[in-house]
Each structure stands twice: as C-alpha cells, then as structure tokens.
Amino acid sequence: MKTSAALDRISPSPTLAITTKVQELKRAGIDVIGLGAGEPDFDTPDFVKEAAIEAIRRGQTKYTNVDGTPELKDAIAAKFKRDNGLDYTPAQISVNVGGKHTLFNALVATVEAGDEVIVPAPYWVSYPDVVQFAGGTPIVVAAGPEHGYKLTPAMLEAAITPRTKWLILNSPSNPTGAAYTAAELKALGEVLERHPHVWIFADDMYEHIVYDDFQFATIAQVCPSLYERTLTVNGCSKAYAMTGWRIGFAGGAQWLIKAMAKLQSQSTSNPCSIAQAAATAALNGDQSFLAERNAAFKVRRDLVVSMLNAVDGINCPTPEGAFYVYPEVSGLIGKTTPKGQTITTDGDFVGYLLEDARVAAVQGVAFGLSPAMRISYATSDEILREACTRIQQACSALR
C-alpha cells in the first residue's frame, strides 16, 4: 500500500521538526538553546486552570456540540464584539482544535483542484501545505524587508486571477511579527472590493501581542463591505499561553461555518470539553495580564533586535507584534565556517548555529523567503542574551 496523493503533496512541519530536534539534544545532555518553538514561555493564567479543574469536578467530561459549546460560542461572540467591533451569532462561530485545524477545515471545505490561494511570504509554514492538501495551488507573493514584510495593494492586485479562491492575511505575522495598520488593511480592502470572488482568511492569532502603541485592527472591522466573505480567525494559544489546550475559533458566514462543522463531525468531532471550559473562562475573564506580558515581550524584542543588528551581515527589522524576529542574513551567505564549510543557504547558516553555537533557529526557506531565519523570543531575558551572544560569536568566527 502507498500513501495517498493528498498526503504526498505536503511535508512535515519544519518548525515542529526543529522543536523535536532540540528536545532530543537536551535529552542527550547537550546544552542547546531552542529559539524555534512558537509558543509563549508564560504559564496558562491560574484563573483559566481553575476553570478547567472546576469543569472536571462538575463532570463536564462528555461530548459537546461538534464545533463548540454554547457557552464558549457566546464568549467568542462577546470577544469579537468587545475587541473588534464585529457582530457574530453563535451560528456564525466555529470552535476547532487550534488555529491549524481552523485553517484545515476552511480550506478543505471550500478549495478544489484548480483553485488558487494567495499566500504572502514570509508565511506560516502550514499555509501552503494545507492549500496543497486541499487540492489547490498556493500563489506565493514575496513581501521582503523592503516592504516591511507586508503585502502591498499592487502586489495583491497582480496576484488575483479568476481562479483565486482565498487570500490568507496574517497580522501580526508568524514568522516576522509584521502587523498591518488599519490604513494598510483599508488599502488592501479596496483591491478586494473589486474582486468579489476572493474570500479572506484573516489570521489574527497574535492580535493581543503588539508593541509601541500599535493599534490592532482586522480587515472585516476596517472594511465592512468584506464582512460576508471574511473568515476572522483567532484562538487561545498565544495570548493566553494555552498552546497545549488546542482551542482555535473563527467567525464567518453561516454557510461556511456549517460546512466546517460537517467536515469536523467526520474528523475530530468536538474539541476537548475541558479545554473549552478553560477557553470560556479565558475570554470572559480579567484581561489585564495581557498588558503585563506584552511589556515583558517588548523588553525581549528590543534586546534581541539590538544584539542581532550588532552583527555584521545580519539585518533584523523591529516587529510590531507577535514574539518573533525574522532577521535577513544575506550578508553571511558565501562566508566560511571554522570547519571549512561554505554558507550557501540560510539552511546552512541555521545548521551552523545549531552545530557550533548550540542555538536552534528555523531557516527562512521554511517560510518562503530567504536568506533569513526565524527566532522566537518567547523565553527569558537571560536565555535570550546568552543565545544572542552565542550567535554573535559564531558569526564573528565566519570568514
């Protein structure tokens, strides 16, 4: 027996592969600093944990509605209204096993062979693979540091064809941390208004992790004319430090939400009932801890950006949000390591960092734009300072 053609169209997640490699090295007793994982180091807030414990004690351990409990859907609707000024009924809300599951459900439920999905690069690694699994074609549009790692209206206009089904828009971005202002979203919206066959997958997973007085906005909020064809996607993983709880959610057109539920009914069925109770508490509870954690993330961001920009050959833009930097490393390509290896790709460079500096990052090619690397600064100041010192030393050893 051979694997299916659909499975053969995708690859294992490179970010998860790096995380696995770091865990293996640590188990072997090797002193390695992992900066590849896309999860906050903060713990899940205590009031969220308590809600989960209480749910267990109340016996909320049975099946729930396929795409979310009424209580969680109400909490999500209240969140969309409170934070984004968007009105969704429970019938317009889908609860999934993380944001990746939301992406999978939406694309597999709508994309057919010949359909195109516009994916700005750098992109989250799962976007093109899920498009390809669904039978579609990812149309990758490179938006480099000269564009602030953001899609421009002209780029978007040039990428749209009669076969375009979706635009995937991630702000703040994984892997770059770049975030679109309301004015930038409005400009993109004006292009999309001229192409009513294009739907928008608005991935807002890092909405609450922004810096320097940046004002987050989402496209259905800025462009009400696009509300009916926008799937506004979010979750509890990042802001609420609930990566392992696996709760993602979305608001959108009722027919699309129903289609996603149909698919989910034959795959995972409902997300974990206990995690749903915890997510309900997270969304309804005191949100003040978000600002405290953002302040810590900002200190870390500034530390990493400063130390990396001190390296000759690295250009590290300052991101508006999320907890990643995406330094461009073209100035290091062509150099030679102390062991005589020539750095020809960003894969070579991150391999060198892991081998010689014992620092794990993710190569830019995994995100569709090279030469670069993604570093997560969701760890302590002390560890980040040590990691960046190691990177500086490794780069200074190149010839």
BAMITI-300613 format. One record per residue (C-alpha): residue in one letter; x, y, z. Coordinates in steps of 0.05 Angstrom, whole numbers, plus 5000, padded with zeros to 4 digits. Example, Ala and Ser with C-alpha at 12.3 -4.5 7.8 and 13.67 -1.06 7.14 Angstrom:
REM BAMITI-300613
A524649105156S527349795143
REM end
This chain:
REM BAMITI-300613
M500050005000K502450714984T500551365015S495151794983A496552334932A493852854981L498852645034D504452644984R503053384969I505153605039S511353585082P512353515157S512254175194P519454455195T518254855259L515854235296A521853855268I526554375299T522954325366T523553565365K531053615349V532254085407Q528653615455E532853035431L539353425441K537253635511R535452925529A542452735507G545353235556I547453745504D547054485524V542654765468I538255385468G531855285429L529155905396G524855545346A518355395384G512355845370E509555865440P510056345499D514156125558F509056425606D504355945641T496955905630P493656405677D491456105743F484156305735V483955925670K486955305702E481855345759A476155375709A478654735678I479254395745E472154605763A469654345696I472553665713R469353675782R462653865751G463153265704Q463953675641T467753095610K462752865557Y461953015484T459853725467N456854025404V461553865346D464054575336G463654865406T459454925469P454155465472E457955785529L464455835491K460956085428D457656635469A464456815498I467556845429A461857275403A462957745462K470457765447F469357935374K464658495394R469058765450D475758735416N473958805342G467159125336L464658525298D457758215307Y457257455300T451657005323P453256315352A451356015285Q456956425254I462356155301S466655535295V470955245351N476654795329V482654415355G487355005347G488355515292K491554995246H485154595249T481055215232L485455325170F484754595151N477254585158A476155235119L480655055061V478754315054A471454515057T472055025001V478254914957E478054474895A483154284842G484854904801D483255394856E488655884877V490156154946I494456774954V499656675008P504157275024A511257075042P514357015093Y508556565113W506756095170V509355425147S502555075146Y499055545097P501755275030D501654555053V494354575073V492554915008Q496154364970F492853815013A486054104994G488054064920G489154804909T495155194886P498655674933I500556324898V506356564939V507557314937A514257534966A514058145011G521058265036P524058725088E523959295038H516359255043G516359165118Y514658425105K507658645085L503458545023T502059184983P495759334944A499659294878M502358604897L495458364915E492358634851A497658294808A496557624843I489057574835T486357154778P479456884761R481656244797T483356594863K479056304919W482356584982L487457095007I490856895072L492557505114N496357405179S497358015224P501458045268S505357555228N508556895243P514456895226T516157635220G511957995273A509858495220A502858775230Y498259165184T495559835205A488260005194A490260445135E494159875104L488359405112K483659915082A488159975021L488259215012G480759205022E479759694965V483059194919L478958614946E472459014937R473958994862H474458234863P468157954897H470157224883V476057264932W475057065004I479557295061F482456845115A484357355169D489157005217D489257445279M492356945326Y497357455354E492358015360H493858175433I501458155426V503258835398Y508159385417D509760125415D502460355417F500859965354Q493259935346F490959255322A485459215270T482458645230I480158715158A472758575168Q472759125220V476259635175C472459425112P465259255130S463859105057L468358495064Y464858225126E460757695089R466857395055T471857435112L473356875160T476157215222V480656715257N483556725327G484956275386C487356205457S494255915444K498656535441A495757105482Y493156635536A499156165536M494555575521T498355235464G497254535491W489854635505R488554665430I482955165421G482255575358F476055935334A473156345277G467356785258G464556795188A458856665140Q453756175168W454155705108L461755665114I461455535189K456354985176A460854675123M466754685170A462554345224K460553805174L467853655160Q469553675234S463953195250Q467552665209S474652815234T476053045305S468853165328N468753665386P474953995416C476453765487S470753945533I475354145590A479554585544Q473154925520A471155085592A478155375603A477655785539T470856055561A473956305626A479956595589L475757005541N470757235594G475857365649D480357935670Q484758125611S489658575649F495158045649L495858135574A499058825582E503858575634R506258005590N506758465529A511358925569A515958335582F515658125509K517558825487V523758825530R525758165500R524358405429D528659025438L534358605468V534358115410V533658635355S539359045385M544158455394L542758165325N543558835290A550358885322V552658305278D555858495212G551758135159I545158105196N539358585186C533858495238P527658935228T523759135291P517058775290E510459085310G507758465344A507957715359F514257435391Y518757305332V524157675294Y525957505222P533057745210E535557765139V542357425133S544557555062G550957875088L553157195115I552056795051G558556595019K562556605084T566356005110T565755675179P571755495222K570954775198G571454995125Q564154955105T561555505059I554955815080T550855785015T543755795043D540056005105G539355265119D546955215122F547155805169V542055545220G545454865215Y551955205233L548755565292L545954915318E552454525309D557455045332A553555545376R548355065402V542755545384A536655295346A533055755298V528755605237Q531355725167G527856245125V526555775067A521355425111F517356075110G518156215036L523156785038S530756715040P536056825063A533456945133M531656585198R526156595249I527756685322S522556635376Y524057095436A518756765479T523756575533S527456935589D531957545581E537757145609I537056585558L536057075501R542257465520E546356815522A543456585455C544857235420T551957255449R553056555420I550356795353Q554957395354Q560956965369A559156455316C558357005263S564857335283A568356665271L565956645198R571056835145
REM end
